[in-house]
Amino acid sequence: MASGGTTVLVGTTKGAFFITSEADRTGWKITGPHCDGWPINHLAGDPDTGTVWAGGGGEWSGAGVWKTGDGGASWQVTRLTSGQMDDWAANDPDFAKMIGWTGEPLPFGAEFSQIWSMGYFDGVLYAGTKPAKLLTSRDGGDTWEEVKSLSEHPSADSWHPGAAGLVLHTIVADPGDPRKMWLGISAAGVFATEDGGGSWERRNRLSNAEACAGHDHPAAPRDGQTGHCVHNMMRAPGESDLLYQQNHHGVWRSRDGGRSWEDINAGLPSTFGFPIRVHPRDPQTIWTLPLNGDSIGRFPPDAAAAVWRSRDGGETWQDLRDGLPQESCYFTVLRQAMAGDTADPAGIYFGTNSGSVFASTNEGDSWAEIARHLPTILAVEVLETA
């Protein structure tokens, strides 16, 4: 991991990869796969120390969080739940010896199968799981606790899974007040706390319910709410709690911390997509990557890739295509697979289910492919070190 450089952290179905460059964001180099080839759904990093955490797992391994403090040269895993390998090892001493299995109880038994999201804020590490729970660690990922106030929310019995299951996939914090956080759960919607997780409020209300009525899609807004299948969400920079989300049915903006949401989809080629990204300094600049629809392929409209950018908070949109494939493009970009850096101009990065990573170092005006032929990409994040 380059000191003073940029590292794109990539989670895939076959481990984590690091794509690194010097400060000029050129000459990208790839290392990996890391994490013993586990499926890695999301990563988080500490820019002060360079520590990286990678969360993932599955039916075979159970859920766990990997950690490296030396740029990926060495890793340690904290397993949190059991998987099929534990069943095999319990009944096969030779297999148990081969994998170093001891039979020591795991902290959460078989309560969840995967880590789906990671976040590191104000010295606390957070993880979202499948099925949806929120975990916290105050010792760098060595030990974990469940945030019971979320699991025991009065609405929990009504939470329904999305196509990927009931997953807590997005964790957002206010950098000026770490007691304020927002979560995205598919398909239960947006939840917010202002007391450090002591209590949670469900925030999915439409700002103008009448204008959003009349959709026949099952994930569309109705009953005065946006629709609970939120795909991704970010907080804009600044003191106001300006939020943006890409929902299963449209892009939405909230000027009041999620207490009400307004549709800003007009001008985009579809209502369906997964990621949303906000500029690191300009709260009115956002990027998203629309797909043609949830049931007709989930690839770019007309099979021509474009990232769409707004400079006015979603009032108008511009398609950005320079350097992206414009013919026979059938990839999907998943909910956690778009990220950004804090350089000037800001860099934007996204990964595809076909194994490519595209980067723009001029806020989307042009793009270059910095990696290809990776496994299916599940997540992209950026770590900038001093």
Salt bridges, closest charged atoms under 4 A:
ASP86 OD2 - ARG79 NH2 2.58
GLU111 OE1 - LYS133 NZ 3.92
GLU146 OE2 - LYS133 NZ 3.33
GLU146 OE1 - LYS148 NZ 3.55
ASP174 OD2 - LYS180 NZ 3.73
ASP174 OD1 - ARG235 NH2 3.63
ASP177 OD1 - ARG179 NE 3.01
GLU194 OE2 - ARG203 NH2 3.25
GLU194 OE2 - ARG259 NH2 2.64
GLU201 OE1 - ARG203 NH2 2.99
ASP241 OD2 - LYS180 NZ 2.57
ASP241 OD1 - ARG235 NH2 3.39
GLU262 OE1 - ARG253 NH2 3.15
GLU262 OE2 - ARG255 NE 2.83
ASP294 OD2 - HIS217 NE2 2.73
ASP294 OD2 - HIS248 NE2 2.75
GLU315 OE2 - ARG253 NH2 2.86
ASP319 OD2 - ARG321 NE 2.65
ASP341 OD2 - ARG25 NH1 2.97
ASP344 OD1 - ARG281 NH2 3.95
GLU363 OE2 - HIS279 NE2 2.88
GLU363 OE1 - ARG311 NH1 2.96
ASP365 OD1 - ARG309 NH1 2.96
GLU369 OE1 - ARG372 NH2 2.57
GLU381 OE2 - HIS42 NE2 2.82
